[in-house]
């Protein structure tokens, strides 16, 4: 696992600031650093040593020096590929997966990406063809950002390295701003910065001095795990899930350093730990966190029960006192863009905690999107029934009744979302923070004009309709799960895990996102995943024999963060001072009266606006860090 950075230029640059830019991401790879430059090309790497601790210095060259690679990630099938390449006559000078990627490119060209099972983002300079080839893994676990200017292409694992030379403009992308206010994150390929983009998952790119070609190499349905002509039943799918999960975990505990796992006590992290126990040669170390404000913000007891059942070496982090402002400002720096998911707070703290014991952690991200774990999936099934209610009841009586009740935000979301008959837009509404109406009141007219007709919901409609020819995605529920894999999962959860773990040089691995399991999940009919209000049915049945009954019956609960009480208590003054001071107002993004209204309604307990306020607070702190240049 590493941080990568590079430049391709036609201006004969000497890359004066390149080493400084590379140093900006040294936290991603604190064990080693290397770079190489030639006319018009610079490649750099900060290495976190996981496999072949002594022999993996980057950049790595092929035998005739015609290709050079910088690499971030882990290939879980690299030993299989290495054996195949050796049989084809290739000689290896290290034991790393990095060299396997380079040799695979030599042998198979851009077709090599389809052979990889892992998480990765890398760039290869091909001297013979005078171009850079870069690729990102199928699901998007590892980030790849790039800037395209006049006669210059710059890429990095984190945006801070791209903008660190000072010559790349730090202008806000209006589309990025609209996307952030809608969903709390940027939506690929756009970022919050103009002319800086994310390479989409499952894509590769070829960059010349003056042009870029971005090309897909994988999508769900390309590599089915069961023959679609077979009529296999529920039990057969269960067996296949278990088989792939077991192999996925087995492959992901391979390392030359200590490996542990995040454990929340939910089904996803619990099954990962249970399977780790089956393959680990020693004790499995698990890590959990709880905010001691009580109630829904502390799941330490759930995780402890699972750890005791499985017999792990369990470590708990109880957050009693915390420098909230200082930690929040560190998060703003680490994430490069405004990031609205407050769950990055506990993942960041837990990563710092776990890094004292291990260098690699396995986590359970992905199970909800693949097997139907979110309550919104259940609620969306009732849209056709809700739309059959009498218009007066549906459009007036119920909304007025619900909106008259203080708080109860989930109920308010239901009555505002279910009436929409257009399925992809209705689904986007489940996830929106600032609705179009709220954005029109909040944003200054200049920014509304700059955003123009851009609709953040359009990406949801695009992905909802994209796989219409694929049999595996013929039903509505599987389609909205596919939308989540393409948007919510990659732009929120992958960002959250990568930036939080890599801030401390900790590698996060996600067994549930093995592409084989993703492929299989979307071959499984949605009726096997959700029945009535019961979620993740088939996943639970696949692992029922290795987990305690309490996990299987536990209600779905995300990584809860006490932003509501924080904004009524410890962060109340900081929130007020930040959002309503002259410096913030002078930026001209927002109508200040609308922010004051949100703040007062939340402070007085009339509404729960902690999420919109969290987005606005993060946006202003990000401006101070990245736009003001602090």
C-alpha positions as CSV (number, residue, x, y, z in Angstrom):
1,X,0.0,0.0,0.0
2,X,1.4,3.3,-1.0
3,X,1.0,6.9,-2.2
4,X,1.7,7.6,-5.8
5,X,2.4,10.9,-7.7
6,X,3.5,11.7,-11.2
7,X,3.7,14.3,-14.0
8,X,3.7,14.0,-17.8
9,X,4.7,17.3,-19.5
10,X,5.7,18.5,-22.9
11,X,7.3,21.7,-21.5
12,X,10.7,20.2,-20.7
13,X,10.1,20.8,-17.0
14,X,12.7,20.1,-14.3
15,X,10.0,19.2,-11.8
16,X,11.4,21.6,-9.1
17,X,8.5,21.1,-6.8
18,X,7.8,17.4,-7.5
19,X,9.6,16.0,-4.4
20,X,7.7,18.5,-2.2
21,X,4.5,17.3,-3.8
22,X,5.4,13.7,-3.2
23,X,6.2,14.5,0.5
24,X,2.6,15.7,0.9
25,X,1.4,12.1,0.9
26,X,4.3,10.6,2.9
27,X,1.8,9.5,5.6
28,X,0.5,6.9,3.1
29,X,3.9,5.3,2.8
30,X,6.1,6.1,5.8
31,X,8.5,3.2,5.2
32,X,10.3,4.2,2.0
33,X,10.2,6.8,-0.8
34,X,11.5,6.8,-4.3
35,X,11.3,8.7,-7.5
36,X,12.4,8.7,-11.1
37,X,12.4,11.4,-13.8
38,X,13.3,11.7,-17.5
39,X,12.5,14.3,-20.1
40,X,8.9,15.3,-19.5
41,X,8.1,12.6,-17.0
42,X,8.3,12.3,-13.2
43,X,7.1,9.3,-11.1
44,X,7.2,9.1,-7.3
45,X,6.1,6.7,-4.6
46,X,5.8,6.7,-0.8
47,X,5.8,3.0,0.3
48,X,4.0,1.3,3.1
49,X,5.8,-2.1,3.2
50,X,3.4,-5.0,3.5
51,X,4.8,-7.7,1.2
52,X,8.6,-8.2,0.7
53,X,9.6,-5.6,3.2
54,X,13.1,-5.3,2.0
55,X,12.8,-5.7,-1.8
56,X,9.9,-3.5,-2.9
57,X,11.5,-0.1,-3.5
58,X,9.6,1.9,-6.1
59,X,9.6,2.9,-8.9
60,X,10.2,-0.5,-10.5
61,X,11.5,-1.0,-14.0
62,X,11.3,-3.9,-16.4
63,X,14.5,-5.5,-17.7
64,X,15.2,-3.1,-20.6
65,X,14.1,0.0,-18.7
66,X,11.3,0.6,-21.3
67,X,8.5,0.5,-18.6
68,X,8.4,2.0,-15.2
69,X,5.7,1.6,-12.5
70,X,4.5,3.3,-9.4
71,X,1.8,1.4,-7.6
72,X,-0.6,1.6,-4.7
73,X,-2.6,-1.4,-3.6
74,X,-2.6,-5.2,-3.1
75,X,-3.1,-8.0,-5.7
76,X,-4.6,-10.9,-3.9
77,X,-3.9,-13.3,-6.7
78,X,-0.4,-12.0,-7.5
79,X,1.3,-15.4,-6.6
80,X,-0.9,-17.2,-9.2
81,X,-0.1,-14.6,-11.8
82,X,3.6,-14.7,-10.9
83,X,3.7,-18.5,-11.5
84,X,2.0,-18.0,-14.9
85,X,4.4,-15.3,-15.9
86,X,7.4,-17.4,-14.8
87,X,6.2,-20.2,-17.0
88,X,6.1,-17.7,-19.9
89,X,9.8,-16.9,-19.3
90,X,9.7,-13.8,-17.1
91,X,12.3,-13.4,-14.4
92,X,11.5,-11.6,-11.1
93,X,13.9,-9.5,-9.0
94,X,11.5,-9.1,-6.0
95,X,8.7,-10.8,-4.3
96,X,6.3,-7.9,-4.6
97,X,2.9,-7.7,-6.4
98,X,4.1,-4.5,-7.9
99,X,6.6,-6.3,-10.2
100,X,3.9,-8.8,-11.1
101,X,1.6,-5.9,-12.3
102,X,4.5,-4.5,-14.4
103,X,5.3,-7.9,-16.0
104,X,1.6,-8.6,-16.6
105,X,1.4,-5.3,-18.5
106,X,4.5,-6.3,-20.5
107,X,2.8,-9.6,-21.5
108,X,-0.8,-8.7,-21.9
109,X,-0.9,-5.0,-22.3
110,X,-4.1,-3.2,-21.1
111,X,-5.9,-6.6,-21.1
112,X,-3.9,-7.4,-17.9
113,X,-6.3,-5.4,-15.7
114,X,-9.0,-8.0,-16.1
115,X,-6.7,-10.6,-14.6
116,X,-6.2,-8.7,-11.4
117,X,-8.1,-9.5,-8.2
118,X,-7.3,-6.8,-5.7
119,X,-7.4,-3.1,-4.9
120,X,-5.1,-0.9,-6.8
121,X,-4.3,2.4,-8.5
122,X,-1.1,2.6,-10.5
123,X,0.7,4.3,-13.4
124,X,3.1,2.8,-15.9
125,X,5.3,5.0,-18.1
126,X,5.7,3.2,-21.4
127,X,8.8,4.7,-23.0
128,X,8.3,2.9,-26.3
129,X,4.9,4.3,-26.8
130,X,5.6,7.6,-25.1
131,X,2.5,7.5,-22.9
132,X,1.3,6.9,-19.4
133,X,-1.1,4.0,-18.7
134,X,-3.0,4.2,-15.4
135,X,-5.7,2.0,-13.9
136,X,-8.0,1.8,-10.9
137,X,-9.5,-1.4,-9.4
138,X,-12.9,-2.6,-10.3
139,X,-14.7,-1.3,-7.2
140,X,-12.7,1.8,-6.5
141,X,-11.1,0.9,-3.2
142,X,-7.9,2.9,-4.1
143,X,-8.1,6.5,-5.3
144,X,-6.6,8.0,-8.4
145,X,-6.9,11.8,-9.0
146,X,-5.6,13.7,-12.0
147,X,-5.3,17.2,-13.3
148,X,-5.3,18.0,-17.0
149,X,-3.8,21.4,-17.9
150,X,-2.2,22.8,-21.0
151,X,0.6,20.5,-22.0
152,X,0.7,18.9,-18.5
153,X,-0.9,15.9,-16.8
154,X,-0.5,15.4,-13.0
155,X,-1.8,12.5,-11.0
156,X,-1.7,11.5,-7.3
157,X,-3.3,9.3,-4.6
158,X,-4.5,12.5,-2.9
159,X,-5.4,15.9,-4.3
160,X,-3.2,17.8,-1.8
161,X,-0.1,16.5,-3.8
162,X,-1.5,17.8,-7.1
163,X,-2.2,21.4,-5.8
164,X,0.9,21.6,-3.7
165,X,3.1,23.2,-6.4
166,X,1.0,26.4,-6.3
167,X,0.7,26.7,-10.1
168,X,-2.5,24.6,-10.4
169,X,-5.5,26.9,-9.8
170,X,-7.6,26.1,-6.7
171,X,-10.9,27.0,-8.2
172,X,-14.2,25.5,-7.0
173,X,-16.1,23.4,-9.5
174,X,-19.8,24.4,-9.4
175,X,-20.9,20.9,-10.2
176,X,-18.8,19.6,-7.3
177,X,-20.4,22.2,-5.0
178,X,-23.9,21.1,-6.1
179,X,-23.0,17.4,-5.7
180,X,-21.6,18.0,-2.3
181,X,-24.6,19.9,-1.0
182,X,-26.9,17.1,-2.3
183,X,-25.0,14.0,-1.1
184,X,-22.2,15.1,1.2
185,X,-19.4,14.1,-1.2
186,X,-18.2,14.7,-4.7
187,X,-19.5,12.4,-7.4
188,X,-17.0,10.9,-9.7
189,X,-15.5,11.9,-12.1
190,X,-16.0,15.4,-10.7
191,X,-14.3,16.7,-7.6
192,X,-14.7,20.0,-5.7
193,X,-11.8,21.4,-7.7
194,X,-12.1,22.6,-11.3
195,X,-10.0,20.5,-13.7
196,X,-9.2,17.9,-11.1
197,X,-11.0,14.6,-11.6
198,X,-11.3,11.0,-10.2
199,X,-10.6,8.1,-12.5
200,X,-13.7,6.0,-12.4
201,X,-13.5,2.5,-10.8
202,X,-13.1,-0.3,-13.4
203,X,-11.5,2.2,-15.9
204,X,-8.0,2.8,-17.2
205,X,-6.6,5.8,-19.0
206,X,-3.9,6.5,-21.5
207,X,-2.3,9.9,-21.1
208,X,-0.2,11.6,-23.7
209,X,1.3,15.1,-23.5
210,X,-1.8,16.7,-25.0
211,X,-4.6,14.2,-24.7
212,X,-6.3,11.7,-22.3
213,X,-8.4,8.6,-23.2
214,X,-10.4,7.1,-20.4
215,X,-11.7,3.5,-21.1
216,X,-13.8,1.1,-19.1
217,X,-12.4,-2.5,-18.6
218,X,-15.0,-3.9,-16.2
219,X,-18.6,-3.6,-15.1
220,X,-20.9,-5.8,-13.1
221,X,-22.1,-8.7,-15.3
222,X,-18.9,-9.0,-17.3
223,X,-17.6,-12.0,-15.3
224,X,-20.6,-14.0,-13.9
225,X,-19.8,-16.5,-11.2
226,X,-22.6,-18.9,-12.0
227,X,-23.9,-20.0,-15.5
228,X,-27.0,-17.9,-16.1
229,X,-28.5,-20.8,-18.1
230,X,-28.5,-22.9,-14.9
231,X,-31.5,-22.9,-12.7
232,X,-29.8,-22.8,-9.3
233,X,-31.7,-22.4,-6.1
234,X,-31.4,-20.5,-2.8
235,X,-29.1,-23.1,-1.2
236,X,-26.8,-23.2,-4.1
237,X,-26.3,-19.4,-3.9
238,X,-25.7,-19.7,-0.2
239,X,-22.9,-22.3,-0.8
240,X,-21.3,-20.1,-3.5
241,X,-21.4,-17.0,-1.3
242,X,-19.7,-18.9,1.5
243,X,-17.1,-20.4,-0.9
244,X,-16.0,-17.0,-2.3
245,X,-16.1,-15.2,1.1
246,X,-13.9,-17.8,2.6
247,X,-11.4,-17.6,-0.2
248,X,-11.5,-13.8,-0.2
249,X,-10.7,-13.6,3.5
250,X,-8.0,-16.2,3.1
251,X,-6.3,-14.2,0.4
252,X,-6.5,-10.9,2.4
253,X,-4.7,-12.1,5.5
254,X,-1.5,-12.7,3.5
255,X,1.1,-10.2,4.6
256,X,4.6,-10.0,6.1
257,X,3.3,-7.7,8.9
258,X,0.6,-8.0,11.6
259,X,-3.0,-8.2,10.4
260,X,-6.2,-7.3,12.4
261,X,-9.8,-6.4,11.9
262,X,-12.3,-3.7,12.7
263,X,-15.2,-5.2,14.6
264,X,-18.5,-3.4,15.1
265,X,-20.6,-6.4,16.2
266,X,-22.7,-6.3,13.0
267,X,-22.9,-9.2,10.5
268,X,-20.4,-7.9,8.0
269,X,-17.5,-7.3,10.2
270,X,-18.4,-10.3,12.3
271,X,-18.3,-12.8,9.4
272,X,-15.0,-11.3,8.3
273,X,-13.5,-12.0,11.7
274,X,-15.1,-15.4,12.0
275,X,-13.4,-16.5,8.7
276,X,-10.1,-14.9,9.7
277,X,-10.1,-17.2,12.7
278,X,-10.4,-20.2,10.4
279,X,-7.3,-19.2,8.4
280,X,-5.1,-17.3,10.8
281,X,-2.0,-19.0,12.2
282,X,-2.2,-17.0,15.5
283,X,-4.5,-14.9,17.5
284,X,-6.8,-12.5,15.6
285,X,-6.7,-8.9,16.9
286,X,-9.9,-7.0,16.7
287,X,-10.6,-3.3,17.3
288,X,-13.8,-1.5,18.3
289,X,-14.7,2.1,19.2
290,X,-17.6,3.6,21.2
291,X,-18.6,7.2,22.1
292,X,-19.6,7.1,25.7
293,X,-22.5,9.5,25.3
294,X,-24.5,6.3,25.5
295,X,-27.6,5.2,23.6
296,X,-27.2,4.6,19.9
297,X,-23.6,6.0,19.9
298,X,-22.0,3.0,21.6
299,X,-21.8,-0.5,20.2
300,X,-18.9,-1.7,22.3
301,X,-21.0,-4.3,24.1
302,X,-22.1,-5.8,20.7
303,X,-18.6,-6.1,19.5
304,X,-17.4,-7.5,22.8
305,X,-19.9,-10.3,22.7
306,X,-18.8,-11.3,19.2
307,X,-15.1,-11.1,20.2
308,X,-15.8,-13.4,23.2
309,X,-17.8,-15.8,21.0
310,X,-15.0,-16.0,18.4
311,X,-12.1,-15.8,20.9
312,X,-10.2,-12.9,19.5
313,X,-7.7,-10.6,21.1
314,X,-10.0,-7.7,21.5
315,X,-9.1,-4.0,21.9
316,X,-11.6,-1.3,22.8
317,X,-11.3,2.4,22.3
318,X,-13.7,4.4,24.5
319,X,-14.0,8.0,23.5
320,X,-14.8,9.9,26.7
321,X,-13.0,13.2,26.0
322,X,-11.8,14.4,22.6
323,X,-10.5,17.6,21.1
324,X,-13.4,17.8,18.6
325,X,-12.2,21.0,16.9
326,X,-8.6,19.8,16.5
327,X,-9.7,16.4,15.2
328,X,-12.2,17.8,12.8
329,X,-9.5,20.1,11.3
330,X,-7.1,17.2,10.9
331,X,-9.9,15.3,9.0
332,X,-10.5,18.3,6.7
333,X,-6.8,18.2,5.8
334,X,-6.7,14.4,5.3
335,X,-9.8,14.3,3.0
336,X,-8.8,17.0,0.5
337,X,-12.4,17.7,-0.4
338,X,-15.3,18.6,1.9
339,X,-16.6,15.3,3.2
340,X,-20.1,15.1,4.8
341,X,-20.1,11.6,6.3
342,X,-19.4,12.2,10.0
343,X,-18.6,8.4,10.3
344,X,-15.1,9.4,9.1
345,X,-14.6,10.6,12.7
346,X,-14.7,7.2,14.4
347,X,-12.9,5.4,11.5
348,X,-10.1,7.9,11.8
349,X,-9.8,7.5,15.5
350,X,-10.1,3.7,15.3
351,X,-7.3,3.6,12.6
352,X,-5.0,5.6,14.8
353,X,-5.8,3.2,17.7
354,X,-5.3,0.0,15.6
355,X,-2.1,1.2,14.0
356,X,-0.4,0.8,17.4
357,X,-0.9,-3.0,17.1
358,X,-1.1,-3.9,13.4
359,X,-0.3,-2.6,10.0
360,X,-3.2,-4.2,8.1
361,X,-6.9,-4.3,9.0
362,X,-9.8,-6.1,7.4
363,X,-13.2,-4.4,7.5
364,X,-16.8,-5.2,6.5
365,X,-17.7,-2.5,4.0
366,X,-19.9,-3.6,1.1
367,X,-22.3,-6.1,2.6
368,X,-25.2,-3.7,2.7
369,X,-24.9,-2.7,-0.9
370,X,-24.5,-6.2,-2.2
371,X,-27.0,-8.1,0.0
372,X,-29.7,-5.5,0.8
373,X,-28.8,-4.2,4.2
374,X,-30.2,-0.6,4.2
375,X,-33.6,0.3,5.6
376,X,-34.1,2.5,2.5
377,X,-34.2,-0.6,0.4
378,X,-37.0,-2.0,2.5
379,X,-38.9,1.3,2.5
380,X,-38.6,1.8,-1.3
381,X,-40.5,-1.4,-1.8
382,X,-43.6,0.2,-0.4
383,X,-43.6,3.1,-2.9
384,X,-46.2,1.5,-5.3
385,X,-48.5,0.9,-2.4
386,X,-48.0,4.4,-1.0
387,X,-48.7,6.0,-4.4
388,X,-52.1,4.2,-4.5
389,X,-53.3,6.1,-1.4
390,X,-55.9,8.9,-2.0
391,X,-54.2,12.0,-3.3
392,X,-55.5,14.2,-0.4
393,X,-54.0,11.8,2.2
394,X,-50.8,11.3,0.3
395,X,-50.1,15.0,-0.7
396,X,-51.7,17.0,2.2
397,X,-52.8,15.2,5.3
398,X,-49.8,12.9,5.9
399,X,-47.1,15.4,5.0
400,X,-48.7,18.2,7.1
401,X,-49.1,15.8,10.0
402,X,-45.6,14.5,9.9
403,X,-44.0,18.0,9.3
404,X,-45.8,19.3,12.4
405,X,-43.9,16.9,14.6
406,X,-40.5,18.2,15.8
407,X,-37.6,16.0,14.8
408,X,-38.7,12.5,13.4
409,X,-36.5,13.0,10.3
410,X,-36.8,9.5,9.0
411,X,-40.6,9.7,8.9
412,X,-40.4,13.0,7.2
413,X,-38.0,11.5,4.6
414,X,-40.5,8.7,3.9
415,X,-43.5,10.9,3.2
416,X,-41.4,13.3,1.0
417,X,-39.8,10.5,-1.0
418,X,-42.3,7.6,-1.5
419,X,-44.7,9.7,-3.7
420,X,-42.2,10.1,-6.5
421,X,-43.0,7.7,-9.3
422,X,-39.6,8.0,-11.1
423,X,-37.6,5.3,-9.5
424,X,-34.0,6.6,-9.8
425,X,-34.9,10.1,-8.7
426,X,-36.9,8.6,-5.8
427,X,-33.9,6.6,-4.8
428,X,-31.6,9.7,-4.9
429,X,-34.0,11.5,-2.6
430,X,-33.4,8.9,0.1
431,X,-29.8,10.1,0.3
432,X,-30.1,13.8,-0.3
433,X,-29.1,16.2,2.4
434,X,-29.9,19.6,0.7
435,X,-32.9,19.1,-1.6
436,X,-33.1,21.2,-4.8
437,X,-35.5,23.6,-3.0
438,X,-33.1,23.9,-0.1
439,X,-30.2,24.5,-2.4
440,X,-32.1,27.2,-4.3
441,X,-32.7,29.1,-1.0
442,X,-29.2,28.5,0.4
443,X,-27.0,29.3,-2.6
444,X,-26.2,32.8,-3.7
445,X,-27.6,33.7,-7.2
446,X,-24.1,33.8,-8.7
447,X,-23.5,30.2,-7.8
448,X,-26.9,29.1,-8.9
449,X,-26.2,30.6,-12.3
450,X,-22.8,28.9,-12.3
451,X,-24.3,25.5,-11.5
452,X,-26.9,26.1,-14.2
453,X,-29.0,23.0,-15.2
454,X,-26.6,20.5,-13.5
455,X,-28.7,18.1,-11.5
456,X,-26.8,16.0,-8.9
457,X,-29.5,13.3,-9.2
458,X,-28.6,12.7,-12.8
459,X,-25.8,10.3,-11.9
460,X,-28.3,8.1,-10.1
461,X,-30.6,8.0,-13.2
462,X,-27.6,7.3,-15.4
463,X,-26.5,4.3,-13.4
464,X,-30.0,3.1,-12.8
465,X,-30.6,2.7,-16.5
466,X,-27.1,1.7,-17.6
467,X,-27.4,-2.1,-17.0
468,X,-30.9,-2.5,-18.6
469,X,-29.6,-5.2,-21.0
470,X,-28.1,-7.3,-18.2
471,X,-30.3,-10.1,-16.9
472,X,-28.7,-10.0,-13.4
473,X,-29.9,-6.4,-12.9
474,X,-33.5,-6.7,-14.2
475,X,-35.3,-6.1,-10.9
476,X,-35.6,-2.7,-9.2
477,X,-34.0,-3.5,-5.9
478,X,-30.9,-5.0,-7.5
479,X,-30.7,-1.9,-9.7
480,X,-30.7,0.5,-6.8
481,X,-28.0,-1.6,-5.1
482,X,-26.0,-1.3,-8.3
483,X,-26.5,2.5,-8.2
484,X,-25.1,2.4,-4.6
485,X,-22.0,0.4,-5.7
486,X,-21.3,3.0,-8.4
487,X,-22.0,6.1,-6.3
488,X,-22.6,5.9,-2.6
489,X,-20.1,3.1,-1.9
490,X,-17.2,4.4,-3.9
491,X,-17.6,8.1,-3.3
492,X,-18.4,7.8,0.4
493,X,-17.3,4.5,1.9
494,X,-14.2,3.9,-0.1
495,X,-13.0,7.5,0.4
496,X,-13.8,7.3,4.1
497,X,-11.8,4.0,4.7
498,X,-8.9,4.9,2.4
499,X,-8.2,8.4,3.8
500,X,-8.8,7.5,7.5
501,X,-6.6,4.4,7.4
502,X,-3.8,5.8,5.2
503,X,-3.5,8.9,7.4
504,X,-1.7,6.6,9.8
505,X,0.0,4.3,7.4
506,X,-2.6,1.5,8.0
507,X,-3.8,-0.7,5.1
508,X,-7.5,-1.4,5.0
509,X,-8.7,-4.5,3.1
510,X,-12.3,-5.2,2.3
511,X,-13.1,-8.9,1.7
512,X,-16.8,-8.4,0.9
513,X,-15.8,-6.3,-2.1
514,X,-13.9,-9.1,-3.9
515,X,-15.1,-8.6,-7.4
516,X,-16.2,-12.3,-7.6
517,X,-18.6,-11.7,-4.7
518,X,-19.8,-8.5,-6.3
519,X,-20.5,-10.4,-9.5
520,X,-22.3,-13.2,-7.7
521,X,-24.4,-10.8,-5.6
522,X,-25.9,-9.2,-8.6
523,X,-26.8,-12.6,-10.1
524,X,-28.9,-13.3,-6.9
525,X,-32.5,-12.3,-7.2
526,X,-33.4,-9.5,-4.8
527,X,-36.2,-11.6,-3.3
528,X,-33.5,-13.8,-1.8
529,X,-31.9,-10.7,-0.2
530,X,-34.9,-8.9,1.3
531,X,-38.2,-10.4,2.3
532,X,-40.7,-8.0,3.8
533,X,-38.7,-6.0,6.3
534,X,-36.1,-8.7,6.8
535,X,-32.7,-7.6,5.2
536,X,-29.6,-9.5,4.1
537,X,-31.5,-12.8,4.3
538,X,-29.2,-14.8,2.1
539,X,-26.0,-13.5,3.6
540,X,-27.2,-14.4,7.1
541,X,-28.1,-17.9,6.0
542,X,-24.8,-18.4,4.3
543,X,-22.8,-17.8,7.5
544,X,-25.4,-18.8,10.2
545,X,-23.2,-21.7,11.5
546,X,-20.2,-19.5,12.4
547,X,-21.8,-16.5,14.1
548,X,-23.7,-16.1,17.4
549,X,-27.5,-15.8,17.1
550,X,-27.4,-12.2,18.5
551,X,-25.5,-11.0,15.4
552,X,-28.0,-12.5,13.0
553,X,-31.0,-10.9,14.8
554,X,-29.3,-7.6,15.4
555,X,-31.0,-4.6,13.9
556,X,-29.0,-2.7,11.3
557,X,-27.0,0.1,12.8
558,X,-24.4,2.2,11.1
559,X,-21.3,3.8,12.6
560,X,-23.3,6.4,14.6
561,X,-21.7,9.7,15.5
562,X,-23.2,12.1,18.0
563,X,-23.2,15.2,15.9
564,X,-26.7,16.2,17.2
565,X,-25.6,16.4,20.8
566,X,-22.3,17.9,19.8
567,X,-24.0,20.8,18.0
568,X,-26.2,21.4,21.0
569,X,-23.3,21.2,23.4
570,X,-19.5,21.1,22.9
571,X,-19.5,22.2,19.3
572,X,-22.3,24.7,19.5
573,X,-20.1,27.8,20.0
574,X,-17.6,26.7,17.3
575,X,-20.4,26.0,14.8
576,X,-21.9,29.4,15.4
577,X,-18.5,31.3,15.2
578,X,-17.5,29.4,12.0
579,X,-20.7,29.5,10.0
580,X,-21.8,33.0,10.9
581,X,-18.6,35.1,11.0
582,X,-17.6,37.7,8.5
583,X,-14.9,35.6,6.9
584,X,-17.5,32.9,5.9
585,X,-20.1,35.4,4.8
586,X,-17.6,37.3,2.6
587,X,-17.0,34.2,0.4
588,X,-20.4,34.8,-1.2
589,X,-21.5,31.1,-1.6
590,X,-24.6,31.2,0.6
591,X,-27.4,33.4,1.7
592,X,-26.5,33.9,5.3
593,X,-30.1,34.2,6.5
594,X,-30.8,30.6,5.4
595,X,-27.8,29.4,7.4
596,X,-29.0,31.3,10.5
597,X,-32.4,29.7,10.1
598,X,-30.9,26.2,10.0
599,X,-28.8,26.9,13.0
600,X,-31.6,28.3,15.1
601,X,-34.1,25.6,14.3
602,X,-31.6,22.9,15.2
603,X,-30.4,24.7,18.4
604,X,-34.0,25.2,19.6
605,X,-34.8,21.5,19.0
606,X,-37.5,22.3,16.4
607,X,-35.7,20.3,13.7
608,X,-32.8,17.9,13.4
609,X,-30.4,19.7,11.0
610,X,-27.1,18.3,12.3
611,X,-26.3,16.7,8.9
612,X,-26.8,19.9,6.8
613,X,-24.9,21.9,9.4
614,X,-22.1,19.3,9.4
615,X,-21.8,19.7,5.6
616,X,-21.7,23.5,5.9
617,X,-19.1,23.4,8.7
618,X,-16.9,21.0,6.8
619,X,-17.2,23.1,3.6
620,X,-16.1,26.3,5.4
621,X,-13.2,24.6,7.2
622,X,-12.1,23.1,3.8
623,X,-12.1,26.6,2.3
624,X,-9.8,27.8,5.1
625,X,-7.5,24.8,4.6
626,X,-7.3,24.5,0.8
627,X,-8.6,27.7,-0.8
628,X,-7.2,30.3,1.6
629,X,-4.0,28.3,1.6
630,X,-3.6,27.7,5.3
